[in-house]
Amino acid sequence: MRDPEVDRQPDEQGAAGIVRLFERAWRTAASVFLFAIMIIIVVDVVSRYLLNSPLPWAFDVVSMYLMTGLFFLMLSDTLRADEHVRVDILYAKAPARARRWMDLVSSVLALAVFAAILCTSIRTTWSSWSAGDVVAGSIPWPAWISHVFIPLGVALLVLRLAIDVVRTATAIAGRGGDTA
């Protein structure tokens, strides 16, 4: 769990409010993708076993587009809700001040890593789109469509991490960083 002192700050003002609006939009899109995955798989299974005629495009659409979108579009909202996996052997037993510092260090490191991933994914997506890349198979699916979800999701995650860094640093500075 994140420190309640940090989380108590209003989330709907300024840049955080804009990020929150995008998180809601991305979550809605991811929910639609999840529902589409369920429908496509059910229809594919029924048509495969009852009609002996599977959907030849089902695996490609689900694995290349819908799962990619579902995963990357939910990154930021999952972080906001503090639902990412965390190894908390030390974290759970640490005092509040130490947990705030752990949050700050992990957010700064994650911010650096995901900023690099964002830059790389933008270049990859642009390259795929401008080259007209397609995935080899029975249907030549455009590759850039699956790539575009990566920078969209990671960009929002980078913004969420930046907000977390500022909030956590402010909480540490506000309490002097010395108290529990």
Stockholm file with secondary structure:
# STOCKHOLM 1.0

chainA/1-180         MRDPEVDRQPDEQGAAGIVRLFERAWRTAASVFLFAIMIIIVVDVVSRYLLNSPLPWAFDVVSMYLMTGLFFLMLSDTLRADEHVRVDILYAKAPARARRWMDLVSSVLALAVFAAILCTSIRTTWSSWSAGDVVAGSIPWPAWISHVFIPLGVALLVLRLAIDVVRTATAIAGRGGDTA
#=GR chainA/1-180 SS CCCHHHHTSCSSSHHHHHHHHHHHHHHHHHHHHHHHHHHHHHHHHHHHHTSSCCCTTHHHIIIIIIHHHHHHHTHHHHHHTTCSCCCCTTGGGSCHHHHHHHHHHHHHHHHHHHHHHHHHHHHHHHHHHHHTCEECSSSCEEHHHHHHHHHHHHHHHHHHHHHHHHHHHHHHHHTTTTCC
#=GC SS_cons         CCCHHHHTSCSSSHHHHHHHHHHHHHHHHHHHHHHHHHHHHHHHHHHHHTSSCCCTTHHHIIIIIIHHHHHHHTHHHHHHTTCSCCCCTTGGGSCHHHHHHHHHHHHHHHHHHHHHHHHHHHHHHHHHHHHTCEECSSSCEEHHHHHHHHHHHHHHHHHHHHHHHHHHHHHHHHTTTTCC
//
